[in-house]
Amino acid sequence: MAARILIVEDEAGLITTLRDRLRKQGYIVSVARDAESALEATAKHSFDLILLDLMLPGQSGLAVCEKLRKGGSNTPILMLTARRQTRDKVAGLKAGGDDYLTKPFHMTELLARIEALLRRPSNLSGAPVEHYQFGKVEINVRRTEVLRSGKVVPLSAKEFQLLHYFLEHRDATLSREELLRDVWGYQELPSTRTVDVHVAWLRQKLEQDPKNPQYILTVVGFGYKFAG
């Protein structure tokens, strides 16, 4: 079945370019031109991926992303931004985005990012274990739900997939390259701090003391390890 993609963008020329190219790739495409329309569309329909421009009329794309995550949505979100500074990109990931692409961008790179986000890692598709627990954290894989001290912890789709991968590979040292391949689906590895940023946000949400993590540990010179 073709994946359903929602484009949230207000620039008419870019909307036409994106919609036409994505439809040629076989995707089912819908368009929302502002934050309110985007939230209405996601409330009425389910999407496999959202392309979200951060500079929207009215509410920003960051606000849209935060509302979707607080509402429990785990739909992958690829943020499109003209802002190149690291702090702006980090803000997008903090709001719940799974990836970002800086304008102007090449369509081939956009398509690769979309394919990577839509490609569900094989280790997530048939995992026999549906429940995990460590410390005060409980994970229900089937429901993609994470609880900490009985309260729901909102995670982006990529944060959840990363956490699940860590849980399935407890006590194994995992390199950033392995995580980019198996969780993000990259075939050619980009120079990016995406893994580090997502690990930082998982620690903020799940560790009692994020600066001195007990579970998601850094293995200096190698990568990360989940201990628990």
Backbone as a chain_set.jsonl record, in Angstrom:
{"seq": "MAARILIVEDEAGLITTLRDRLRKQGYIVSVARDAESALEATAKHSFDLILLDLMLPGQSGLAVCEKLRKGGSNTPILMLTARRQTRDKVAGLKAGGDDYLTKPFHMTELLARIEALLRRPSNLSGAPVEHYQFGKVEINVRRTEVLRSGKVVPLSAKEFQLLHYFLEHRDATLSREELLRDVWGYQELPSTRTVDVHVAWLRQKLEQDPKNPQYILTVVGFGYKFAG", "coords": {"N": [[0.839, -1.195, 0.0], [0.503, 2.232, -0.811], [2.369, 4.824, 0.749], [1.086, 7.416, 2.838], [1.497, 10.837, 2.712], [1.717, 13.932, 4.354], [2.032, 17.209, 3.414], [3.079, 20.092, 4.907], [3.107, 23.242, 4.273], [3.543, 26.614, 3.134], [4.417, 27.89, 0.875], [3.621, 28.348, -2.381], [4.897, 27.564, -4.825], [6.782, 25.653, -3.98], [5.105, 23.784, -2.838], [3.775, 22.771, -5.1], [5.943, 21.626, -6.496], [6.885, 19.684, -4.649], [4.554, 18.105, -4.25], [4.0, 17.128, -6.848], [6.346, 15.662, -7.437], [6.435, 13.755, -5.377], [4.078, 12.374, -5.811], [4.679, 11.229, -8.271], [6.491, 9.429, -7.377], [4.893, 7.594, -6.294], [3.586, 8.052, -3.898], [0.81, 8.866, -1.74], [-0.494, 11.99, -1.519], [-1.228, 14.73, 0.578], [-2.072, 18.15, 1.346], [-1.434, 20.836, 3.572], [-1.716, 24.211, 4.348], [-1.239, 25.813, 6.508], [-0.788, 25.984, 10.108], [-3.172, 25.419, 11.523], [-4.749, 24.066, 9.629], [-3.133, 21.86, 9.262], [-3.237, 20.558, 11.761], [-5.942, 19.949, 11.841], [-6.115, 18.186, 9.663], [-4.499, 16.038, 10.514], [-5.983, 15.182, 12.633], [-8.204, 14.1, 11.469], [-7.338, 12.25, 9.607], [-5.012, 9.527, 9.056], [-1.512, 9.536, 8.688], [1.517, 8.463, 7.091], [3.824, 9.838, 7.129], [5.004, 13.151, 7.808], [5.776, 16.121, 6.187], [7.097, 18.947, 7.347], [7.096, 22.352, 7.341], [8.921, 24.812, 9.084], [8.466, 27.528, 9.221], [5.605, 28.896, 9.283], [2.468, 30.541, 8.515], [0.805, 32.2, 11.195], [0.642, 29.933, 13.784], [3.788, 28.362, 14.476], [5.788, 25.812, 12.797], [7.128, 24.362, 14.717], [5.393, 24.564, 16.91], [3.247, 23.115, 15.932], [4.392, 20.564, 15.722], [4.998, 20.024, 18.429], [2.4, 19.952, 19.512], [1.31, 17.753, 18.193], [2.932, 15.681, 19.18], [2.405, 15.836, 21.935], [-0.2, 15.101, 21.829], [0.003, 12.447, 21.424], [0.798, 11.439, 18.975], [2.853, 9.442, 16.887], [3.75, 9.705, 14.359], [6.21, 9.843, 11.855], [8.147, 12.79, 11.475], [9.472, 14.996, 9.214], [11.302, 17.778, 9.206], [11.329, 20.865, 7.487], [13.45, 23.5, 6.948], [14.614, 26.871, 6.682], [16.495, 27.811, 8.272], [19.797, 27.622, 9.324], [21.362, 27.383, 11.552], [22.743, 25.534, 14.269], [21.388, 25.533, 16.743], [18.746, 26.017, 16.004], [18.089, 23.74, 14.597], [18.395, 21.832, 16.581], [16.349, 22.674, 18.256], [14.178, 21.926, 16.725], [14.375, 19.112, 16.771], [14.07, 18.745, 19.497], [11.446, 19.494, 19.812], [10.19, 17.306, 18.829], [10.656, 16.414, 16.285], [11.774, 14.087, 13.752], [13.733, 14.189, 11.858], [15.6, 16.599, 9.913], [15.769, 18.976, 7.241], [17.583, 21.292, 5.462], [16.592, 24.179, 3.715], [17.796, 25.696, 0.654], [17.156, 22.461, -0.825], [18.25, 19.378, -2.338], [16.174, 17.409, -4.395], [16.645, 14.689, -4.55], [17.945, 14.127, -2.155], [15.932, 14.739, -0.331], [14.044, 12.746, -0.982], [15.5, 10.501, -0.249], [15.712, 10.876, 2.513], [13.017, 10.701, 3.192], [12.431, 8.042, 2.446], [14.092, 6.727, 4.248], [12.913, 7.367, 6.71], [10.436, 6.191, 6.4], [11.056, 3.555, 6.155], [10.715, 0.824, 8.004], [12.667, -0.486, 10.522], [13.877, -3.843, 10.435], [14.228, -5.141, 12.835], [12.288, -4.103, 14.419], [9.896, -4.96, 13.483], [9.137, -7.628, 13.937], [9.478, -8.288, 16.554], [9.576, -10.431, 19.338], [9.246, -9.7, 21.972], [7.057, -7.689, 23.741], [6.79, -6.031, 25.88], [8.736, -4.01, 28.004], [10.809, -3.122, 30.788], [12.55, -0.869, 32.876], [14.027, 0.451, 35.722], [11.898, 3.033, 36.667], [10.548, 3.05, 34.35], [8.324, 1.944, 31.831], [7.65, 0.102, 28.882], [5.487, -0.333, 26.216], [5.494, -2.057, 23.428], [3.745, -2.77, 21.305], [1.728, -0.863, 21.514], [3.208, 1.352, 21.211], [3.937, 2.877, 23.475], [5.215, 4.699, 26.195], [5.843, 4.772, 29.604], [6.599, 6.597, 32.534], [6.993, 6.329, 35.86], [4.309, 5.793, 35.859], [3.214, 7.768, 34.266], [2.53, 9.039, 30.995], [5.123, 9.288, 28.638], [5.885, 11.41, 26.124], [7.209, 10.466, 23.073], [9.012, 10.946, 20.036], [8.599, 9.289, 16.839], [11.096, 8.367, 15.952], [12.642, 8.542, 18.268], [11.376, 6.597, 19.802], [11.891, 4.306, 18.267], [14.668, 4.243, 18.442], [15.011, 3.866, 21.207], [13.783, 1.361, 21.453], [15.533, -0.171, 19.925], [17.858, -0.006, 21.466], [16.936, -1.404, 23.731], [16.563, -3.949, 22.688], [19.131, -4.666, 22.291], [20.561, -4.905, 24.676], [23.301, -4.152, 26.81], [25.103, -4.332, 24.745], [27.682, -2.761, 22.91], [27.064, -0.122, 20.83], [27.752, 1.345, 17.797], [27.704, 4.7, 16.424], [27.455, 4.615, 13.678], [26.266, 2.11, 13.214], [23.79, 2.551, 14.443], [22.766, 4.614, 12.847], [22.441, 3.233, 10.475], [20.685, 1.05, 11.142], [18.558, 2.1, 12.635], [17.914, 4.636, 11.599], [18.018, 4.042, 8.926], [19.871, 4.774, 6.978], [21.84, 4.317, 4.102], [24.13, 5.368, 2.946], [26.338, 6.919, 4.996], [25.777, 9.946, 6.561], [27.483, 12.972, 7.667], [26.688, 13.709, 10.746], [25.078, 14.778, 13.786], [22.866, 13.56, 14.657], [22.291, 11.109, 16.02], [23.506, 11.547, 18.53], [22.034, 13.75, 19.451], [19.425, 12.686, 19.64], [19.863, 10.692, 21.553], [20.486, 12.324, 23.706], [18.01, 13.556, 24.16], [16.427, 11.35, 24.83], [17.639, 10.659, 27.238], [17.005, 12.951, 28.729], [14.274, 12.611, 28.984], [13.924, 10.111, 30.179], [15.923, 9.311, 32.021], [16.801, 9.533, 35.481], [18.772, 11.283, 36.307], [19.88, 13.066, 33.899], [22.455, 14.055, 33.253], [24.146, 12.311, 34.424], [23.753, 9.539, 33.392], [22.082, 6.442, 34.007], [21.257, 4.314, 32.518], [21.331, 4.676, 29.596], [24.255, 4.685, 28.277], [27.362, 6.32, 27.508], [29.938, 5.091, 25.533], [33.043, 5.816, 25.398], [34.725, 6.747, 22.485], [33.587, 4.737, 21.022], [30.678, 4.512, 20.986], [27.425, 3.959, 22.055], [25.769, 2.347, 24.849], [23.193, 0.337, 26.216], [22.428, -0.202, 29.479], [20.865, -2.191, 31.724]], "CA": [[0.0, 0.0, 0.0], [1.291, 3.456, -0.912], [2.446, 5.622, 1.97], [0.371, 8.692, 2.818], [2.368, 11.915, 3.189], [1.105, 15.255, 4.506], [2.939, 18.339, 3.239], [2.628, 21.296, 5.621], [3.954, 24.254, 3.635], [2.731, 27.736, 2.64], [4.978, 28.417, -0.365], [2.882, 27.693, -3.455], [5.784, 26.915, -5.784], [7.373, 24.464, -3.368], [4.017, 22.81, -2.698], [3.57, 22.131, -6.406], [7.111, 20.793, -6.791], [6.886, 18.522, -3.754], [3.387, 17.259, -4.502], [4.144, 16.437, -8.128], [7.431, 14.682, -7.386], [6.072, 12.67, -4.471], [3.056, 11.557, -6.484], [5.367, 10.438, -9.282], [7.172, 8.338, -6.66], [3.872, 6.643, -5.867], [3.01, 8.387, -2.603], [-0.481, 9.56, -1.671], [-0.075, 13.271, -0.953], [-2.177, 15.754, 1.006], [-1.403, 19.422, 1.614], [-1.99, 21.802, 4.523], [-0.944, 25.436, 4.121], [-0.981, 26.506, 7.764], [-0.788, 25.106, 11.272], [-4.533, 24.979, 11.863], [-5.152, 23.053, 8.648], [-2.331, 20.657, 9.506], [-3.774, 19.877, 12.939], [-7.244, 19.397, 11.451], [-5.877, 17.042, 8.779], [-3.98, 14.909, 11.29], [-7.05, 14.717, 13.518], [-9.198, 13.384, 10.666], [-6.726, 11.2, 8.789], [-3.723, 9.016, 9.501], [-0.455, 9.689, 7.691], [2.721, 7.687, 7.357], [4.928, 10.786, 7.298], [4.634, 14.56, 7.663], [6.809, 17.094, 5.817], [6.632, 20.102, 8.115], [7.865, 23.593, 7.261], [8.931, 25.447, 10.398], [8.016, 28.915, 9.108], [4.231, 28.875, 8.798], [1.66, 31.673, 8.985], [0.133, 31.875, 12.451], [1.488, 29.09, 14.627], [4.97, 27.841, 13.798], [5.875, 24.373, 12.647], [7.531, 23.804, 16.012], [4.188, 24.448, 17.724], [2.476, 21.996, 15.373], [5.08, 19.338, 16.111], [4.821, 19.824, 19.866], [1.01, 19.567, 19.768], [1.132, 16.384, 17.716], [3.583, 14.756, 20.108], [1.662, 15.856, 23.194], [-1.447, 14.386, 21.574], [0.291, 11.019, 21.321], [1.151, 11.027, 17.613], [4.207, 8.97, 16.643], [4.002, 9.798, 12.929], [7.508, 10.457, 11.563], [8.076, 14.18, 11.021], [10.672, 15.54, 8.588], [11.169, 19.231, 9.253], [11.967, 21.644, 6.436], [13.752, 24.79, 7.544], [15.602, 27.734, 6.029], [17.452, 28.182, 9.306], [20.942, 26.723, 9.253], [22.101, 27.335, 12.806], [22.564, 24.283, 15.009], [20.379, 25.662, 17.8], [17.421, 25.913, 15.4], [17.877, 22.33, 14.276], [18.207, 21.141, 17.855], [15.001, 23.018, 18.722], [13.242, 21.097, 15.972], [14.438, 17.753, 17.311], [13.519, 18.795, 20.852], [9.99, 19.591, 19.693], [9.657, 15.996, 18.463], [10.956, 16.061, 14.905], [12.628, 12.915, 13.581], [14.847, 14.558, 10.997], [15.416, 17.938, 9.369], [16.433, 19.235, 5.974], [17.71, 22.734, 5.316], [16.317, 24.743, 2.391], [17.249, 24.848, -0.41], [17.665, 21.097, -0.773], [18.112, 18.59, -3.568], [15.037, 16.497, -4.288], [17.125, 13.325, -4.311], [18.212, 13.989, -0.722], [14.633, 14.699, 0.332], [13.457, 11.418, -1.194], [16.268, 9.542, 0.547], [15.311, 11.063, 3.906], [11.646, 10.167, 3.316], [12.521, 6.581, 2.402], [14.709, 6.267, 5.488], [11.937, 7.485, 7.795], [9.331, 5.26, 6.167], [11.547, 2.181, 6.207], [10.669, 0.33, 9.38], [13.746, -1.445, 10.753], [13.392, -5.217, 10.551], [14.23, -5.604, 14.219], [11.106, -3.61, 15.106], [8.672, -5.46, 12.881], [8.689, -8.925, 14.408], [10.06, -8.537, 17.869], [8.707, -11.245, 20.165], [9.001, -9.049, 23.258], [6.176, -6.539, 23.572], [6.864, -5.187, 27.07], [10.038, -3.865, 28.644], [10.798, -2.269, 31.968], [13.81, -0.595, 33.559], [13.767, 1.504, 36.702], [10.499, 3.443, 36.746], [10.079, 3.182, 32.97], [7.671, 0.789, 31.222], [7.477, 0.288, 27.448], [4.573, -1.239, 25.526], [5.916, -1.955, 22.036], [2.59, -2.82, 20.407], [1.009, 0.407, 21.613], [4.227, 2.41, 21.123], [3.666, 3.713, 24.643], [6.255, 4.716, 27.217], [5.395, 5.35, 30.866], [7.6, 6.8, 33.577], [6.248, 6.49, 37.116], [2.889, 5.713, 35.534], [2.787, 8.875, 33.416], [2.941, 8.887, 29.607], [6.25, 10.088, 28.174], [5.752, 11.564, 24.672], [8.42, 10.278, 22.282], [8.837, 10.953, 18.585], [8.716, 7.939, 16.278], [12.494, 7.968, 15.898], [13.075, 8.32, 19.648], [10.847, 5.297, 20.228], [12.632, 3.266, 17.55], [16.01, 4.188, 19.02], [14.889, 3.24, 22.52], [13.493, -0.059, 21.224], [16.771, -0.809, 19.455], [18.712, -0.146, 22.65], [16.391, -2.454, 24.591], [16.788, -5.244, 22.047], [20.573, -4.929, 22.258], [21.069, -4.555, 26.002], [24.69, -4.445, 27.161], [25.966, -4.348, 23.557], [28.187, -1.449, 22.504], [26.514, 0.182, 19.507], [28.394, 2.513, 17.198], [26.803, 5.652, 15.774], [27.242, 4.142, 12.309], [25.269, 1.028, 13.273], [22.495, 3.134, 14.766], [22.291, 5.343, 11.667], [22.003, 2.251, 9.478], [19.599, 0.181, 11.555], [17.42, 2.852, 13.166], [17.549, 5.696, 10.646], [17.895, 3.465, 7.596], [20.8, 5.36, 6.027], [22.766, 3.418, 3.417], [25.362, 6.147, 2.93], [26.306, 7.579, 6.291], [26.081, 11.373, 6.522], [28.164, 13.539, 8.834], [25.557, 14.257, 11.484], [25.026, 14.522, 15.234], [21.491, 13.14, 14.912], [22.261, 10.079, 17.06], [23.834, 12.165, 19.818], [20.919, 14.604, 19.868], [18.31, 11.828, 20.058], [20.251, 10.076, 22.821], [20.359, 13.358, 24.737], [16.59, 13.769, 24.498], [15.961, 10.165, 25.56], [18.128, 10.794, 28.609], [16.227, 13.992, 29.387], [12.917, 12.138, 29.243], [13.839, 8.816, 30.855], [16.903, 9.144, 33.099], [16.567, 10.334, 36.672], [19.779, 12.343, 36.248], [20.367, 12.997, 32.512], [23.877, 14.344, 33.149], [24.826, 11.111, 34.908], [22.797, 8.488, 33.033], [22.228, 5.118, 34.598], [20.872, 3.289, 31.556], [21.859, 4.931, 28.251], [25.619, 5.069, 28.611], [28.319, 6.622, 26.448], [31.176, 4.31, 25.514], [33.953, 6.775, 24.769], [35.48, 6.245, 21.353], [32.868, 3.676, 20.318], [29.27, 4.815, 20.736], [26.537, 3.924, 23.228], [25.365, 1.034, 25.367], [22.089, 0.363, 27.159], [22.701, -1.066, 30.625], [19.701, -2.221, 32.584]], "C": [[0.875, 1.247, 0.0], [1.243, 4.239, 0.394], [1.723, 6.949, 1.779], [1.264, 9.761, 3.455], [1.575, 13.224, 3.249], [2.197, 16.305, 4.371], [2.347, 19.54, 3.957], [3.572, 22.421, 5.198], [3.059, 25.364, 3.093], [3.256, 28.341, 1.351], [4.416, 27.649, -1.554], [3.785, 26.939, -4.425], [6.384, 25.635, -5.245], [6.32, 23.384, -3.17], [3.836, 22.039, -3.995], [4.711, 21.178, -6.734], [7.111, 19.517, -5.959], [5.751, 17.565, -4.079], [3.553, 16.458, -5.786], [5.211, 15.355, -8.067], [7.065, 13.492, -6.504], [5.0, 11.769, -5.091], [3.68, 10.694, -7.572], [6.096, 9.251, -8.651], [6.179, 7.318, -6.113], [3.242, 6.919, -4.519], [1.637, 9.035, -2.756], [-0.234, 10.85, -0.897], [-1.27, 14.167, -0.613], [-1.389, 17.003, 1.372], [-2.168, 20.234, 2.645], [-1.106, 23.037, 4.439], [-0.703, 26.262, 5.381], [-1.129, 25.521, 8.916], [-2.169, 24.557, 11.584], [-5.007, 23.883, 10.92], [-4.401, 21.741, 8.864], [-2.893, 19.858, 10.671], [-5.141, 19.262, 12.641], [-7.058, 18.141, 10.601], [-5.407, 15.822, 9.566], [-5.015, 14.357, 12.264], [-8.046, 13.843, 12.766], [-8.622, 12.183, 9.928], [-5.414, 10.735, 9.402], [-2.728, 9.143, 8.353], [0.746, 8.849, 8.104], [3.926, 8.582, 7.583], [4.404, 12.196, 7.082], [5.875, 15.357, 7.287], [6.361, 18.426, 6.39], [7.58, 21.286, 7.984], [7.792, 24.293, 8.617], [8.413, 26.879, 10.377], [6.641, 28.946, 8.457], [3.501, 30.133, 9.25], [0.896, 31.284, 10.25], [1.076, 31.1, 13.352], [2.659, 28.527, 13.822], [4.892, 26.327, 13.635], [6.301, 23.687, 13.929], [6.32, 23.583, 16.901], [3.329, 23.282, 17.253], [3.078, 20.675, 15.83], [4.862, 19.024, 17.583], [3.397, 19.367, 20.185], [0.738, 18.136, 19.314], [1.741, 15.385, 18.689], [2.844, 14.704, 21.443], [0.333, 15.123, 23.054], [-1.242, 12.897, 21.369], [0.663, 10.532, 19.939], [2.606, 10.601, 17.521], [4.564, 9.006, 15.159], [5.363, 10.441, 12.679], [7.342, 11.858, 10.986], [9.437, 14.604, 10.49], [10.49, 17.046, 8.482], [11.955, 19.885, 8.12], [12.205, 23.05, 6.976], [14.787, 25.556, 6.738], [16.68, 28.143, 7.011], [18.563, 27.141, 9.377], [21.678, 26.569, 10.574], [21.751, 26.071, 13.598], [21.462, 24.398, 16.055], [18.957, 25.56, 17.25], [17.092, 24.464, 15.061], [17.632, 21.516, 15.539], [16.817, 21.43, 18.413], [13.953, 22.177, 18.01], [13.211, 19.67, 16.475], [13.834, 17.698, 18.708], [11.995, 18.829, 20.824], [9.355, 18.263, 19.291], [9.903, 15.597, 17.027], [11.902, 14.877, 14.823], [13.853, 13.208, 12.725], [14.573, 15.968, 10.485], [16.22, 18.072, 8.089], [16.421, 20.739, 5.758], [17.436, 23.159, 3.875], [17.477, 25.644, 1.975], [17.886, 23.457, -0.358], [17.485, 20.427, -2.125], [16.986, 17.578, -3.376], [15.494, 15.067, -4.011], [17.414, 13.098, -2.826], [16.907, 13.912, 0.059], [14.014, 13.307, 0.21], [14.185, 10.36, -0.367], [15.881, 9.647, 2.021], [13.917, 10.472, 4.143], [11.678, 8.644, 3.366], [13.099, 6.027, 3.699], [13.722, 6.312, 6.644], [10.792, 6.49, 7.652], [9.756, 3.804, 6.302], [11.598, 1.717, 7.654], [11.755, -0.703, 9.58], [13.208, -2.847, 11.002], [13.331, -5.682, 11.997], [13.029, -5.11, 14.997], [9.843, -4.319, 14.646], [8.206, -6.778, 13.467], [9.239, -9.278, 15.765], [9.111, -9.331, 18.75], [8.372, -10.595, 21.505], [8.178, -7.79, 23.046], [6.212, -5.598, 24.763], [8.289, -5.187, 27.634], [9.871, -2.986, 29.88], [12.224, -2.093, 32.482], [13.572, 0.593, 34.485], [12.281, 1.781, 36.823], [9.846, 3.557, 35.368], [9.495, 1.865, 32.468], [7.418, 1.098, 29.753], [6.527, -0.773, 26.915], [4.84, -1.076, 24.036], [4.725, -1.902, 21.101], [1.846, -1.491, 20.378], [1.93, 1.613, 21.439], [4.033, 3.422, 22.256], [4.79, 3.569, 25.66], [5.714, 5.425, 28.452], [6.582, 5.505, 31.802], [6.862, 7.17, 34.854], [4.75, 6.563, 36.848], [2.367, 6.815, 34.64], [3.35, 8.702, 32.01], [4.095, 9.83, 29.286], [6.132, 10.213, 26.657], [7.107, 11.439, 23.976], [8.082, 10.42, 20.814], [8.996, 9.519, 18.084], [10.168, 7.465, 16.286], [13.066, 7.755, 17.298], [12.616, 6.953, 20.129], [11.623, 4.161, 19.556], [14.045, 3.123, 18.107], [15.988, 3.508, 20.384], [14.661, 1.741, 22.374], [14.76, -0.801, 20.791], [17.743, -1.017, 20.615], [18.243, -1.311, 23.516], [16.629, -3.843, 24.012], [18.268, -5.63, 22.015], [21.214, -4.517, 23.59], [22.5, -5.041, 26.187], [25.621, -4.565, 25.958], [26.421, -2.925, 23.249], [27.792, -1.207, 21.056], [27.177, 1.447, 18.972], [27.333, 3.445, 16.603], [26.478, 5.194, 14.364], [26.185, 3.043, 12.268], [23.877, 1.594, 13.536], [21.92, 3.896, 13.579], [21.783, 4.373, 10.603], [20.705, 1.547, 9.896], [18.364, 0.912, 12.081], [16.954, 3.918, 12.176], [17.423, 5.191, 9.215], [18.824, 4.053, 6.561], [21.685, 4.281, 5.411], [24.135, 4.076, 3.286], [25.331, 7.033, 4.164], [26.69, 9.05, 6.185], [26.882, 11.794, 7.749], [27.101, 14.282, 9.636], [25.673, 13.922, 12.965], [23.622, 14.049, 15.622], [21.411, 12.115, 16.04], [22.492, 10.701, 18.429], [22.684, 13.008, 20.347], [19.751, 13.758, 20.36], [18.617, 11.113, 21.375], [20.081, 11.076, 23.958], [18.911, 13.56, 25.136], [15.99, 12.555, 25.208], [16.408, 10.237, 27.021], [17.313, 11.833, 29.38], [14.855, 13.471, 29.811], [12.858, 10.912, 30.151], [14.794, 8.641, 32.036], [16.551, 10.039, 34.29], [17.527, 11.521, 36.73], [20.409, 12.288, 34.859], [21.861, 13.241, 32.36], [24.736, 13.176, 33.642], [23.919, 9.91, 34.66], [23.126, 7.14, 33.655], [22.026, 4.014, 33.569], [21.492, 3.495, 30.166], [23.25, 5.533, 28.411], [26.452, 5.386, 27.365], [29.544, 5.737, 26.608], [32.175, 5.137, 24.711], [34.766, 6.12, 23.651], [34.767, 5.191, 20.536], [31.422, 4.073, 19.991], [28.471, 4.804, 22.017], [26.219, 2.487, 23.61], [24.199, 1.214, 26.309], [22.373, -0.663, 28.244], [21.493, -1.058, 31.541], [18.864, -3.455, 32.363]], "O": [[1.869, 1.315, 0.723], [0.207, 4.306, 1.056], [1.746, 7.531, 0.694], [1.724, 9.609, 4.587], [0.856, 13.573, 2.312], [3.173, 16.294, 5.121], [1.231, 19.96, 3.649], [4.69, 22.534, 5.702], [1.945, 25.099, 2.642], [2.611, 29.221, 0.781], [4.688, 26.461, -1.725], [3.483, 25.808, -4.807], [6.487, 24.642, -5.964], [6.611, 22.197, -3.319], [3.753, 20.81, -3.994], [4.482, 20.058, -7.192], [7.308, 18.419, -6.479], [5.959, 16.355, -4.173], [3.282, 15.258, -5.815], [5.012, 14.255, -8.582], [7.357, 12.347, -6.852], [5.021, 10.551, -4.913], [3.261, 9.555, -7.778], [6.296, 8.215, -9.286], [6.574, 6.302, -5.54], [2.445, 6.115, -4.034], [1.343, 9.668, -3.77], [0.191, 10.807, 0.258], [-2.191, 14.333, -1.412], [-0.197, 16.934, 1.67], [-3.395, 20.313, 2.601], [0.12, 22.925, 4.458], [-0.036, 27.296, 5.328], [-1.54, 24.376, 8.725], [-2.322, 23.371, 11.874], [-5.595, 22.892, 11.353], [-4.953, 20.656, 8.677], [-3.014, 18.636, 10.593], [-5.458, 18.178, 13.133], [-7.76, 17.148, 10.794], [-5.86, 14.705, 9.316], [-4.933, 13.199, 12.673], [-8.662, 12.951, 13.35], [-9.331, 11.214, 9.656], [-4.784, 11.459, 10.173], [-3.06, 8.889, 7.195], [0.963, 8.565, 9.282], [4.929, 8.155, 8.154], [3.49, 12.422, 6.289], [6.898, 15.289, 7.968], [5.347, 18.976, 5.961], [8.718, 21.24, 8.45], [6.725, 24.36, 9.227], [7.968, 27.391, 11.404], [6.523, 29.014, 7.233], [3.871, 30.733, 10.26], [0.398, 30.163, 10.358], [2.181, 31.556, 13.647], [2.527, 28.251, 12.63], [4.058, 25.656, 14.242], [5.887, 22.56, 14.203], [6.213, 22.555, 17.568], [2.755, 22.552, 18.062], [2.362, 19.776, 16.271], [4.574, 17.882, 17.942], [3.202, 18.495, 21.032], [0.014, 17.396, 19.981], [1.133, 14.357, 18.988], [2.681, 13.627, 22.016], [-0.198, 14.591, 24.028], [-2.207, 12.16, 21.162], [0.831, 9.329, 19.737], [3.495, 11.298, 18.01], [5.558, 8.411, 14.742], [5.644, 11.497, 13.246], [6.501, 12.085, 10.116], [10.433, 14.578, 11.213], [9.624, 17.526, 7.751], [13.092, 19.509, 7.834], [11.267, 23.716, 7.412], [15.716, 24.971, 6.182], [17.675, 28.757, 6.624], [18.306, 25.942, 9.477], [22.541, 25.699, 10.696], [20.609, 25.61, 13.59], [20.682, 23.462, 16.237], [18.059, 25.076, 17.939], [15.954, 24.021, 15.22], [16.779, 20.63, 15.568], [16.177, 20.544, 18.979], [12.963, 21.763, 18.612], [12.139, 19.076, 16.595], [13.169, 16.726, 19.066], [11.335, 18.266, 21.697], [8.14, 18.096, 19.391], [9.419, 14.556, 16.582], [12.735, 14.677, 15.707], [14.885, 12.549, 12.856], [13.458, 16.474, 10.606], [17.215, 17.377, 7.881], [15.377, 21.383, 5.86], [17.975, 22.578, 2.933], [18.086, 26.292, 2.826], [19.018, 23.302, 0.099], [16.674, 20.854, -2.946], [16.866, 16.966, -2.315], [14.808, 14.318, -3.316], [17.163, 12.014, -2.299], [16.781, 13.123, 0.996], [13.517, 12.758, 1.193], [13.562, 9.435, 0.153], [15.739, 8.631, 2.702], [13.67, 9.826, 5.161], [11.035, 8.028, 4.216], [12.656, 4.99, 4.192], [13.693, 5.4, 7.47], [10.246, 6.006, 8.644], [8.925, 2.926, 6.534], [12.435, 2.173, 8.433], [11.772, -1.711, 8.874], [12.205, -3.021, 11.694], [12.494, -6.511, 12.355], [12.749, -5.6, 16.091], [8.826, -4.286, 15.339], [7.003, -7.039, 13.5], [9.44, -10.451, 16.078], [7.951, -8.947, 18.901], [7.341, -10.897, 22.106], [8.557, -6.921, 22.261], [5.717, -4.475, 24.672], [8.944, -6.226, 27.724], [8.919, -2.215, 29.994], [13.004, -3.044, 32.519], [12.994, 1.605, 34.087], [11.492, 0.866, 37.057], [8.743, 4.086, 35.231], [10.089, 0.803, 32.652], [7.022, 2.211, 29.407], [6.733, -1.967, 27.133], [4.455, -0.068, 23.444], [4.692, -1.072, 20.192], [1.39, -1.054, 19.322], [1.483, 2.757, 21.51], [3.973, 4.632, 22.038], [5.254, 2.465, 25.946], [5.191, 6.536, 28.363], [7.461, 4.645, 31.854], [6.189, 8.198, 34.918], [4.018, 7.293, 37.517], [1.189, 6.807, 34.282], [4.492, 8.277, 31.838], [4.055, 11.016, 29.615], [6.266, 9.208, 25.958], [8.031, 12.204, 24.251], [6.986, 10.055, 20.388], [9.468, 8.645, 18.812], [10.444, 6.304, 16.589], [13.897, 6.867, 17.49], [13.369, 6.232, 20.784], [11.968, 3.173, 20.204], [14.559, 2.011, 18.229], [16.843, 2.674, 20.683], [15.272, 0.943, 23.086], [15.02, -1.918, 21.237], [18.371, -2.069, 20.732], [19.056, -2.111, 23.98], [16.867, -4.799, 24.751], [18.612, -6.781, 21.745], [22.262, -3.872, 23.621], [22.869, -6.149, 25.795], [26.803, -4.868, 26.123], [25.624, -1.989, 23.32], [28.138, -1.985, 20.166], [27.162, 2.491, 19.625], [26.212, 3.026, 16.317], [25.35, 5.363, 13.901], [25.315, 3.041, 11.398], [22.901, 1.164, 12.921], [20.717, 3.833, 13.328], [20.807, 4.661, 9.91], [19.755, 1.458, 9.119], [17.25, 0.398, 11.983], [15.756, 4.083, 11.943], [16.79, 5.84, 8.382], [18.6, 3.86, 5.366], [22.218, 3.43, 6.123], [25.167, 3.435, 3.486], [24.396, 7.811, 4.351], [27.803, 9.372, 5.767], [26.951, 11.068, 8.741], [26.665, 15.364, 9.243], [26.281, 12.923, 13.348], [23.239, 14.131, 16.789], [20.56, 12.233, 16.922], [21.761, 10.417, 19.377], [22.389, 12.988, 21.542], [19.149, 14.073, 21.387], [17.732, 10.949, 22.216], [19.597, 10.731, 25.035], [18.609, 13.718, 26.319], [15.142, 12.707, 26.086], [15.642, 9.913, 27.928], [16.972, 11.621, 30.543], [14.339, 13.844, 30.864], [11.851, 10.692, 30.824], [14.491, 7.889, 32.961], [16.065, 11.157, 34.12], [17.152, 12.618, 37.145], [21.37, 11.547, 34.649], [22.483, 12.702, 31.444], [25.916, 13.079, 33.306], [23.379, 9.329, 35.602], [24.288, 6.763, 33.805], [22.554, 2.912, 33.72], [22.111, 2.578, 29.625], [23.401, 6.732, 28.649], [26.26, 4.788, 26.306], [30.117, 5.647, 27.694], [32.14, 5.143, 23.481], [35.405, 5.086, 23.845], [35.257, 4.782, 19.484], [30.998, 3.975, 18.839], [28.779, 5.535, 22.959], [26.375, 1.554, 22.821], [24.197, 2.139, 27.122], [22.539, -1.849, 27.96], [21.137, -0.011, 32.081], [17.837, -3.63, 33.019]]}, "num_chains": 1, "name": "protein.A"}
